[in-house]
């Protein structure tokens, strides 16, 4: 009788713990949604008030950023182009490297080498962005200066820095996605006569495309939102250029550099810039969601 009471009490305790854990995680999820809504409300409210006064044409499609002049100009088209250009260059360089590296880690890397590479990638993902910025400033900028002239602070330098920063994120998620593909896929393809390389490229990677694309989206999101590292090497020049050897200013850099002393309409312009950046992030995530849904139907 005592044993039954003990077992019954133990079961009740376990159920209570499960209930507490369940509602704790529910509370965390609820708070996350609330915080996102509050941040969105603050950013879009400030951005809407500014755009209502200045107009979307003079804000989005104007390249002249002179908030302290009389009359002031708040055009951010040059910074939008700069942000997209740096992110695009970093992404097209990082994606193939990340995919091939993750494939190597899953299929061809020896256990001894894996025990070195995997912790190194995890360490890279945890390094603060300002450390990457100082590394680029002291190592990459002088190299670029010697190779191409100028001061070395340009679009190419910033893109290569972001390439290094987003690689660990994409590689880790892509590796996990490839490992989640059933091993029978690989065995079946090889049994049918396909080579190792063809099996990896034509069977395993396509089967893991949803997870790989998720890693790419997260990498792009980090690249377009990076600030402290880019501020040290991009040149910080608010101008429209497609020359990768010239300096530019990104939207995040502009916000960080001027928010400390901005006031009035100038401050609202920076908040509106943050709203534009937030919209870009939303577009990227919605595009991933649509792509994932279509992939699941195929």
Buried (B, 14 or more C-beta within 10 A) or exposed (E): EEEEEEEEEEEEEEEEEEEEEEEEEEEEEEEEEEEEEEEEEEBBEBBBBBBEBBEEEBBBEBBBBEBEEEEBBBBBBBBBBBBBBBBBBBBEBBBEEBBBBBBBBBBEBEEEEEEEBBEEBEEBBEEEBEEBBBBBBEEBBEEBBEEEEEEBBBBBBBBBBBBBBBBBBBBBBBBBBBBEBEEEBBEEBBEEEBEEEEBBBEBBBEBBBBBBBBBBBBBBBBBBBBBBBBBBBBBBBBBBBEEBBBBBBBBBBBBBBBBEEBEEBBBBBBBBBBBBBBEBBEEBBEEBEEBBEEEEEE
